[in-house]
Structure formats: structure tokens, C-alpha cells
Amino acid sequence: MLENAKISYRYLIGIIAMTISPTAILYLPTLNYKEAKHDSWMSVIVVMVFGLLVVVLVTALGKMYPGKTIMQYSTDILGKVLGKIIGLVICLYFIYINATILREFAEMLAGPFMQNTNIMVFTIGIILPSIYALYKGFEVVARVNVIIFPIFMLSIFLIMLLGLENMDFTRLTPILEKGIEPVLKGAYRQLIWFGETFVLTMLIPYIDMPGKVRKISLIAVALVALLGVTINIDIVTTFGDRTETLTYPFLSLARYIQFGKFLERMDSLLMIIWIAGVFIKITIFYYCSVLGIAQLLNLKHYATPTIPVGICLVLLSSYLWPSLSAVKYELAYIAILPYTLVQFCIPLLLWTIASIKRRFSHEN
């Protein structure tokens, strides 16, 4: 499916980090603060555990069924009919979550910068290069990310570093003022993003050293969590209770920065880097969806469904939600349970059944 290409395991940390980070840095601080308030940074540490569990589960399945994606070993575990049903659910998950990411991308550009531009202009604008990238092969996307990933991370940390003078650490106290419950609620709101490590179920067969996937992926999740903790601390100590009212708190932070008289309003830099990061994220999920459909339908080449899926993504992202508020409400209150069922419960079910089958086969 990858035209016999292999992705270096060295690329994996960047792939996992960019699967989660680009949309998480924009939306999670506000969603998190509404629940955990000034303890929001702790919620990131708690939800990191969920991301680590997903990695452990999917890499365990990858080890049980080397060279196969979840689309393939689900039929080995559950049989052809049930396996295909699970495969269909997974394909729909990849398409739907990518449509959501596309809409987030379009709203980010339309809202603060180009309010009178039709949403579809932005969704088509990012889908076309993604289509081109997929026809070139996912290995090319992984190599491009080798350039984008470090620039993305360094830019984020630079913005946070330059914002130090605006930080008031007394806004982080008192710690656990209302107990652990708000922290857990904040963590719950973030499950979707840290569960996005589920993409590994489609990528593991194409990593050149599968034995290193778990270690590298765990490091990537920890890195994303570190980024989330520092961003939450930076935003809360800068804006305090105003964090809850900000649509894009990290963008507001970038605008707030003034370093001397020559460096200010770094939101333009953030937008350039963020667009590149979202392109990688969209392309990763796009690839997983077309590869999944190709394997579900036993197509000869993964690129065959690329155009139909692209059209579907553009239409869904443009018309499924009436506004950004609808997108954020769905992510915060509606989508968490169904997404978690796919990201965690399906791998757990498959791993449990596969383990039982193997145990009985060994005994016999």
C-alpha cells in the first residue's frame, strides 16, 4: 500500500507530535480552563496517561500482527463480517475527525483574518496540496514533516519564552483549590486529542523498525504533554480568568508579545507555522482514511479513493457545522464518547480477544 516504501522510525516522533499538537494548542487551553481553572496544567498530565495507554494498546496489536494494519488484523481476530464492520467504523472515524480538523483550520483563517471569505475556499485550499502529497506517497509527507516539526516546536517555545515578562505565577495558586475533580473534568475534555495516537494502527506496518515504535511514540506523547503543560501555564499566568473568554488563547498570547521596539505581534509568524502544521495533520488523517478504505474494499492501490474522499471532506467540513461554536461544543460535549470508543475501546476489544485466542491456541 505504500508502494514498498518504508518510513524511518526517526520520523515517527514528529508524525505523532504533529498528529496532536496543531489543533490542540489553539482550542484546548480554553476548554481546559472552563473545567480546571488555574489547575488546567495538571489536566494535561492526567490526560497524557490516556495517550500513553492508547500507544501501548495499538503497539501491542502491531506486535501481535506484524505487517498488518488494524483494517487487516480486525478480520483475523473477529472474522470477515465483524472485522469489516469494525473497519468501516474506523474509516468513518478518520473521515469525520479530519472533516472537523478541516473546519477548525478554515474557521481559524476566516474568523480573525478573512471573515468575508467562504469557508470552502480554505478547505479546498488545504485539501489540494494534501491530495498531491498523497499521490507522491506518505513517505514524502513524513520527510516534509522532518522540516516542519522542529520549526513548529521551536516557534511555539519561542513565543512562550518571549511571553515570560507578562506572566504572573500567583495566578496558578492556590493549587487544587477545589480538589481533584475539576482537574479530571479538564482531562476528560482533552481525551480526543491525546487519543489521536490511534493513527499508529494504520502506520506501524510501514515503519522500518517496528520494535522501536512504542518507545518513540511514548516519547512523542510525553513531548506533546510537556508542550501542553507549558502552554497552559503560560496562558493562565498571562490572562488569568480572561482565558475562559478567549477563542484562540495562544494566538492572543502571540499578539500580546512585545520584545523591545522591534519585535511585536508574533501572530503572523504563528499563523504561518500553524498552517504548515495543520497541513501535516490533515494529510496524516487523510492518508489513514484512504488507506483504510482501500484495504476495506481490497483495492489494488491506496490512492484510488483519494479524490472521492477529498470531495467528501470538503463538503462535510463546509456544511456539517453552522459555526465555530457548534464545532467547539461538539468537541467538548458530544464527540468525546464516540471518539474514545474508537480510539481506545476498539483496540482494547481486539487486543483482549486476540490474547484469549492465542492463549487457547497455545494450550491446544
Secondary structure, 3 states (H helix, E strand, C coil): CCCCCCECHHHHHHHHHHHHHHHHHHHHHHHHHHHHHHHHHHHHHHHHHHHHHHHHHHHHHHHHCCCCCHHHHHHHHHCHHHHHHHHHHHHHHHHHHHHHHHHHHHHHHHCCCCCCCCHHHHHHHHHHHHHHHHHHCHHHHHHHHHHHHHHHHHHHHHHHHHCHHHCCHHHHCCCCCCCCHHHHHHHHHCHHHHHHHHHHHHHHHHECCHHHHHHHHHHHHHHHHHHHHHHHHHHHHHHHHHHHHCCCHHHHHHHHCEECCCEECCHHHHHHHHHHHHHHHHHHHHHHHHHHHHHHCCCCCCCCCHHHHHHHHHHHHHHCCCCHHHHHHHHHHHCHHHHHHHHHHHHHHHHHHHHHHHHHHHHC
